[in-house]
Amino acid sequence: MQHYSLSDIKSWDRFYRGNFINSLSGFKSVSLIGTCNEMGQANLAIFSNIVHIGADPALIGFINRPLAAAPHTLSNIRDTKKYTINHIKENFVKQAHQTSAKYDATQDEFEETWLTPIYKDGCTAPFVEESHIQYALELVEIIPIKHNNTFFVIGAIQNVYLPEEIVNKDGFINIEIAGSIASLGVDGYYKCSPIARYEYAKVGEETKKII
């Protein structure tokens, strides 16, 4: 097994180092976050650092890069307090990746990538019609991370839209049936397939498979 020290890592070309560190944490969920500004200008951007925070209350968080690198999503959420998260499918992964380009604030990523905005149930932020798992959030808190000038954005789930048939009787969502993909690093995308589910683990008892 090869050993890499911190001094080794710091000595690398920044692009090599970025790919290495971004891949090190493993496979991640990847989604499109839809927002709009106070004038109604839509924005769409891809994020691969979305995390579950809690189920009661139902909270989801994501990391927003420094403002100089990714200003529009964060500023729109600050202004309107509304945003959507939309799973990505294989048939539009190239378009989803294209939203990572540094478009001007006046440019609409939906138009630029030929994805379809859709508005539901009074939510001012756009959903992605091509996505099969969509949910709307309301801003709870933005926490600055001083060490690298990023921001941890926490939102409360307001509405969820997905195919009824992918939800098990116990509430487990089979996202692979919906075609949701995963990501690795900043530019790698992967299909998902299940291995197993296990019952709640207890000390001194054999863990059994659910499926």
N, C-alpha and C positions, 0 to 999 in steps of 0.2 A: 504493500500500500504506500503510495507516494505521500510525503509530508510537505505541506506548504505553510510556511510561517507568515506572520503578519508582515514582516519585512519583505518577504518574497512577493506577497500580494501587492504591497505598495509600490514595488519596483516595476510592475507590469504596465504595458500600454493601457490607457484608460478604457478603451473599448473592450479589450480582452478582459480586463478586471471587471468591467461592468457585466459582461456576459457570464463570467464565472460566478460572481456573487449573486446575480439575479437568478441563476439556475440552482444555486446551492440549497435554497429553501424548499425546492421540490415543486411538484405540480400544484397549481392554484386554480381557483375559479377565475373566469374572465367574463366580463359583461360590458355592455354599453350603458353609460349614464347619460340620460337625457335631461336637459335643463332649458330654460329660456330666461332672457333678461326682462327687466321691467317694461320694455317696449314690445315684448312678444317675440324677439329674435331667438330662434331655436338654436341649440348647441347640442352636439353629440360627441362623446369621447369614450375611448376604450380604457378600462381599468382592470388590472389583474391583482389587486391587493384588497379585495372586498372580504370582510370577515363578519361572522356571526358574533354578536356580543351577548345577547340574552334573549330568552323567549317570552318573559313576562316581567317587564314590558318587552315587546318585540323590537329589538334594536339591531341595526346593521351599521358597520363602520367601514370606512375606506381611507386610504392614505392619499392625499393630494400632494403632488410634487411642489417644489418651490414656485412662488407666484410668477417669477420670471420665465419659468419653463412651461407652466400650465395654469394660466390665470382665469380662463373663461368659466370653467365648471364651478370653481370655488366662488367666484364673484357672483355668479348667477344664483347659487344656492344661498349665499349671504343675503342677497337682495330679495329673493322671492320666497325663501324657506321651503321650496318644493323641488323635488327631483324624482326621476324614475330610474330603476335598474332593470336591464333587459338581458337575458341570457343570449348567448351567441350560438348559432348553428353552423354546421360545416358549409352549407350552401351560400352563406354570406360572410364567411370569415375574412376573405380578402377585403371586402368593403369595410368590415368592422376594423380591421387593422389600419386601413387608410385614414380613419378618423384620428389616428395618433399624429398625423401631419400637423404642422403649426399653421393652421388656418387663421386668417384675420378674424377679429371679433364680428365683423359684418358679414362674414361668409357662413352659410348654413351647411353644416356637414351632411345633413340629410340630402340636400340637393347635390352636393359634391360627390356623394357616394351612391346615389340612387337608392337609398333606403327610405322607408315610408314612415313619416310621423303620424301618430294617431293620438287623439286626446279623449280621455274617458272620465266620466263621473266628476266633472268639475275640476279635475287636476290641471293646473296651468302648464305643467311640464309635459313634454311629449314622450309617448312610448314609442317603441320600434315595432311596427306592425308585423315584421317578419319573425320576430322573436316569439317563442312558444311559452316562455315563462317570463312574466313581467310583474313588477311591483312598484308601488308609489310610496314615497317616503316624505316625511316632514322633518326639517332640521331640528335637532335637539341641542347640539353643541359642536363647536369647532375648537379643537385643542391644538395650539401651536406646539410643534416639536422643535425646540430651540437648537438642538444639536446639529440638525441638518436643514433647518428652515422649511420643513414640510408641515403638513396639517393633518390631524386625525379628525375626520368628519363623522359625526354620529347622527343617524337618522332613525326615526320611529316609523315602522311600517304602518301604512294607512289602508292600502288595498292591494290584493294579490289576484293575478289573472293567469290561469294555467289550465291545461286539459284535465278534466275531472278524473279520467281513467288512469292517470299516472300517480294518483294519490292512493296509498294503501289504507286499509281500514284503521291502522294505528297512526295514521298521519304522515308516514314516511313517504317522501316524494322521490319517485324513480326518475331522476332527471335525465338518465341516459336514454330513456324511452322518448323523451321530448327532443333528443338530439343535441343537448347542451354539450359544449366542448370544454376542455381544460387548457391551461397554458403552462409554458415553462420558459423562464427568462422573460425577455421583452418581445420576442418575435417568433416563438415556437407554439404551435397549437396541436392539440391531441384529442382523439376520440376517447370516450369513456365507456368502460364495460365493467359490470359488477363482478366481485369475487365472492363475497359472503356478507351476511349480517349476523351478528351475535346477540344473544340475550344479555341483559344487564349483568356485569361481572360481580361475583360475590366471593369473598375470601373463603377458602376451604371447599368450594363447590366447583365442579367441572363446568366450564363455559360451553353452552350449547349453541349450535347454529339455529338462526331463525329460518334462513334459506341457504 
